[in-house]
Amino acid sequence: MRAYKIVATVVAVPMLLFGMGGVAVADDISNSIDTSVDSVAEVMPLNVGGPNGSTTLYLTPRNGDGKNGCNFQGTTTTLVLSLSSSNTGVATVSPSSVTFTSCGDTKPLTVTPVAAGSATISASQTSNNTGATFNLAPVTFTVNVTAPAPSNTAPTVSVGGVTGGASYDKGSVPAATCNVTDAEDGNSSFAATLSAITGSYASDGIGSQTASCSYTDTGGLTASSSVTYNIIDPSAPVISYTLAPAAPDGSNGWYTSDVTLTWTVTESESPNSLAKAGCVDQNITTDQVATTYSCSATSAGGSAGPVDVTIKRDATAPSVSYTSASGTVGLNGWYTSAVTATFTGTDATSGPATATQTATSSGEGAAVTIGSPAFTDNAGNITATGAASQSFKIDLTNPTDVAFVGGPAADASYYFGSVPAAPTCTAADAVSGLASCLVSGYSASVGSHTLTATATDNAGRTATATRSYTVLAWTLNGFYQPVDMNGVLNTVKGGSTVPLKFEVFAGSTELTSTSVVQSFNTQKVNCTSGAGTEDAIEVVSTGGTSLRYDSTGGQFIQNWKTPTGPGSCYSATMTTIDGSSITALFKIK
């Protein structure tokens, strides 16, 4: 049998791109012979009448057409490819159509040799509902068929240890081997050749890598194969932070001192892929309400966060102001009782723990100071006691030493007309000072009287003292003869002048001035108003009817000219200025 050498031919096939303007950024669909049209020939050598060839199609994400990761991101997304041979008289491929539905899909192909020659196997897109694009150029490979079958059977090479399209954690990529099957030379294996890692984060060892195998047997026949897999970052970034102080140093989660927030974001597998959002260190030196700081990070290994830290700082004690006061209000701005002052605390950040508090005065005087209680805010800041004080005038003591000056003596008796003048009074007040001392109750009229001295200080407080005395009435004697008293009807001829004689005594002192007589009145009365006894007036007088004092007889004389009208009766009454009076009854004949 004649031997034929299989010639490896490199066929440069344009990349098939969809919707990317000619830039190779779409996800790749590759064969397991090799990954691209390059110096390593993508050739499948076959013999007429020999065994069929095989390869596998798989997907490699490239992250460049608007979708990170694999383009298959839904449950119903599909990509349908049509497979064809450029020369079916040389070799055919089956199946003629494959459908990809997920990132891990692999599609085995069988190539059947027909006759000697070369044919190109390629793929074209039939349908695509992923909304993304795919690069189909890596599918293309050349089939060289020799006929009749040589005595030297073509070897086959496959890549073992790794799987095309698979993803492996960085540091855990299996060893790739070249597994050779050769009927004449025997089977063998050796380490595959690894390409440099490619991709945006290749410097971190993250991206795509190709394991390639090429083998030429002793008969000069060469077979090659390669697979591309992904090396991935297995873990997302790690976010941590420190606070100084480590915990709030105030109450209710508040800080009362400066706070430092320091973020730490680590990515050990792919540091060059790390991107942070927020993560700004903070040095908080002013008061603030609860404020949230956030840190998020992404890398080739995924995303972390957001991690939130909420910080509230209040290092300012409440401010205190006087609001109002309560107590018994006196005069001239004085209080006559203890004063309770109300104070209000305000705090712009954490708010006061108690909005209002009271304090009560101690002592008295013109400037009694009431200091505010200590106020605490919700962060634990405390004001000093007395941070806002208020002064008050407080008089708790009545005037003292109230005394009469002059006037009637205590418990004394005086006859009318001999009563001393009204007294004044004096007092003392050591706090607000004496405003006035007034005497009431004074009277010179007949009867018992009580004097009251009222002392009032400038705060309106009062104190009193009292003194009692008696004013005695005068003694009236008369009317003397010819007039009868004690209800006797004195009968007298109408038109006659009757002398009414009487005396007035203040105690043992006879009063002789006519000014002591207040009035002399007569009035008609019922003739039955007397005792029923009648007695005639034996002596009548002549002359005027005016009042006079007869110093010879030592008595007052009031001549009364009786009216006319027989049978009528009258009363005649003399009243002195002290209110005392005497009355006699008369009947006209």
HUDA-V645247 format. One record per residue. RES is the residue in one letter. PHI is phi in whole degrees, 0 to 359 (* if undefined). NEAR is the number of other ideal C-beta (glycine too) atoms within 12 Angstrom. Layout:
RES_PHI_NEAR, RES_PHI_NEAR
This chain:
M_*_13, R_279_12, A_267_20, Y_240_27, K_269_21, I_278_40, V_263_21, A_279_29, T_242_22, V_268_22, V_249_26, A_276_16, V_247_25, P_300_14, M_292_26, L_261_27, L_243_25, F_229_30, G_76_22, M_239_20, G_61_12, G_85_15, V_260_15, A_280_26, V_233_26, A_281_37, D_297_42, D_268_43, I_252_50, S_242_41, N_260_50, S_269_42, I_278_45, D_198_42, T_256_40, S_200_33, V_276_29, D_215_20, S_291_16, V_271_28, A_294_32, E_268_41, V_230_42, M_245_49, P_277_48, L_225_44, N_244_37, V_298_27, G_82_19, G_271_31, P_291_21, N_291_24, G_265_40, S_215_26, T_208_42, T_231_31, L_267_41, Y_211_40, L_250_44, T_236_46, P_293_39, R_239_35, N_61_27, G_241_28, D_245_28, G_96_18, K_235_24, N_285_19, G_80_22, C_294_33, N_288_38, F_275_29, Q_241_20, G_237_16, T_270_10, T_235_11, T_277_25, T_218_24, L_230_37, V_251_26, L_245_34, S_255_22, L_257_36, S_213_26, S_250_33, S_290_22, N_213_24, T_292_23, G_286_19, V_258_28, A_205_40, T_240_27, V_235_41, S_217_21, P_289_19, S_276_20, S_213_22, V_229_33, T_234_23, F_263_37, T_235_24, S_206_23, C_295_27, G_269_20, D_298_27, T_233_25, K_233_34, P_286_21, L_240_37, T_242_26, V_249_38, T_252_28, P_287_36, V_244_25, A_209_24, A_297_28, G_145_26, S_235_31, A_218_33, T_251_32, I_262_43, S_217_33, A_234_38, S_225_25, Q_279_30, T_263_21, S_209_18, N_201_28, N_246_20, T_278_32, G_78_20, A_230_34, T_242_30, F_225_45, N_265_39, L_262_39, A_301_33, P_294_40, V_288_43, T_294_43, F_208_49, T_254_38, V_249_48, N_253_40, V_247_39, T_248_34, A_213_23, P_293_17, A_305_25, P_286_28, S_287_18, N_263_27, T_286_29, A_296_43, P_285_38, T_235_38, V_232_41, S_227_34, V_267_44, G_248_24, G_92_24, V_235_36, T_240_26, G_301_42, G_83_35, A_284_32, S_242_31, Y_232_29, D_296_21, K_303_29, G_89_17, S_233_17, V_280_27, P_298_22, A_289_17, A_267_32, T_233_24, C_260_33, N_253_26, V_254_31, T_244_25, D_216_26, A_294_22, E_270_19, D_268_21, G_92_14, N_279_18, S_203_19, S_212_21, F_203_21, A_291_19, A_287_35, T_271_25, L_260_27, S_281_26, A_295_15, I_285_26, T_242_26, G_131_29, S_299_23, Y_242_28, A_299_21, S_296_16, D_265_25, G_79_30, I_245_36, G_153_33, S_257_42, Q_219_35, T_246_39, A_260_41, S_243_36, C_228_37, S_218_29, Y_217_36, T_242_25, D_277_29, T_291_18, G_273_25, G_90_22, L_276_37, T_245_31, A_232_40, S_219_43, S_200_45, S_203_42, V_226_46, T_245_46, Y_228_38, N_247_42, I_251_37, I_242_35, D_277_34, P_279_23, S_220_22, A_286_26, P_299_33, V_246_24, I_249_31, S_217_19, Y_210_29, T_232_17, L_240_26, A_227_20, P_297_19, A_292_13, A_224_14, P_305_27, D_262_22, G_248_30, S_263_20, N_57_21, G_79_21, W_265_35, Y_267_39, T_243_29, S_221_26, D_297_20, V_234_36, T_245_22, L_247_32, T_237_22, W_268_31, T_229_19, V_237_31, T_240_21, E_214_31, S_283_23, E_273_28, S_222_35, P_300_24, N_288_21, S_266_32, L_289_30, A_229_26, K_247_27, A_233_21, G_78_24, C_55_30, V_266_18, D_298_21, Q_233_29, N_234_17, I_264_31, T_241_14, T_237_20, D_295_29, Q_205_25, V_287_22, A_304_23, T_235_20, T_259_17, Y_249_31, S_229_24, C_221_31, S_231_25, A_211_33, T_229_25, S_205_34, A_297_39, G_269_31, G_128_24, S_235_26, A_224_29, G_90_27, P_286_21, V_259_26, D_251_19, V_231_31, T_255_23, I_232_34, K_232_30, R_233_34, D_215_37, A_251_27, T_249_27, A_290_30, P_298_36, S_266_22, V_237_35, S_225_23, Y_285_27, T_249_22, S_199_17, A_220_27, S_227_19, G_166_28, T_276_21, V_276_19, G_260_29, L_255_21, N_57_19, G_80_21, W_267_33, Y_257_36, T_251_30, S_217_24, A_300_23, V_250_35, T_254_25, A_261_35, T_255_26, F_241_35, T_243_25, G_256_33, T_233_23, D_213_30, A_287_21, T_252_29, S_271_33, G_85_25, P_287_32, A_293_27, T_228_24, A_285_21, T_229_23, Q_217_30, T_236_25, A_217_32, T_247_23, S_292_31, S_227_17, G_87_19, E_217_29, G_152_23, A_280_21, A_211_18, V_272_30, T_265_22, I_249_34, G_270_27, S_289_30, P_292_30, A_287_24, F_252_35, T_239_31, D_267_34, N_292_30, A_269_34, G_100_27, N_287_35, I_235_25, T_278_30, A_286_18, T_298_18, G_82_19, A_293_26, A_223_30, S_251_22, Q_223_29, S_257_20, F_226_38, K_263_32, I_231_36, D_235_40, L_257_28, T_240_27, N_290_28, P_303_34, T_236_21, D_56_18, V_287_32, A_216_25, F_277_34, V_241_19, G_76_19, G_83_31, P_301_29, A_284_17, A_297_19, D_62_15, A_274_20, S_238_22, Y_226_29, Y_283_27, F_308_31, G_93_27, S_242_22, V_284_29, P_300_21, A_300_14, A_300_24, P_278_30, T_251_22, C_215_33, T_229_23, A_201_32, A_228_20, D_208_30, A_272_21, V_257_30, S_270_34, G_91_25, L_282_30, A_268_25, S_199_24, C_220_30, L_237_26, V_251_32, S_234_22, G_93_27, Y_288_27, S_204_22, A_259_25, S_281_21, V_296_27, G_137_20, S_267_20, H_227_31, T_236_23, L_274_35, T_235_25, A_262_34, T_246_28, A_261_34, T_237_30, D_269_34, N_290_26, A_273_35, G_97_30, R_285_35, T_232_30, A_215_28, T_230_26, A_222_31, T_234_22, R_210_31, S_249_23, Y_206_32, T_232_25, V_255_28, L_268_27, A_283_26, W_286_34, T_259_24, L_253_34, N_245_21, G_131_33, F_293_35, Y_275_25, Q_307_21, P_271_28, V_264_38, D_263_28, M_251_29, N_62_17, G_86_21, V_286_26, L_276_33, N_278_40, T_270_31, V_206_38, K_291_22, G_300_23, G_90_17, S_282_27, T_254_25, V_256_41, P_277_37, L_259_46, K_248_32, F_203_41, E_233_29, V_232_38, F_235_27, A_255_29, G_67_17, S_266_9, T_265_18, E_278_21, L_261_31, T_240_21, S_279_18, T_296_23, S_291_15, V_285_31, V_272_33, Q_277_21, S_201_19, F_228_29, N_232_21, T_235_26, Q_206_18, K_288_20, V_227_23, N_288_15, C_294_22, T_266_13, S_283_19, G_274_26, A_274_16, G_94_14, T_269_16, E_244_22, D_211_24, A_281_21, I_282_33, E_276_17, V_236_19, V_243_26, S_235_25, T_232_13, G_100_14, G_292_14, T_257_21, S_282_17, L_279_28, R_210_23, Y_253_24, D_267_21, S_291_13, T_291_8, G_276_17, G_66_19, Q_201_27, F_275_36, I_231_34, Q_241_37, N_283_26, W_240_36, K_272_27, T_287_34, P_284_25, T_267_15, G_114_17, P_304_16, G_90_17, S_270_24, C_239_32, Y_219_33, S_248_31, A_237_38, T_236_28, M_249_36, T_238_23, T_269_35, I_290_25, D_274_30, G_96_20, S_282_32, S_208_26, I_229_31, T_225_30, A_234_41, L_249_39, F_226_46, K_233_37, I_274_29, K_263_23
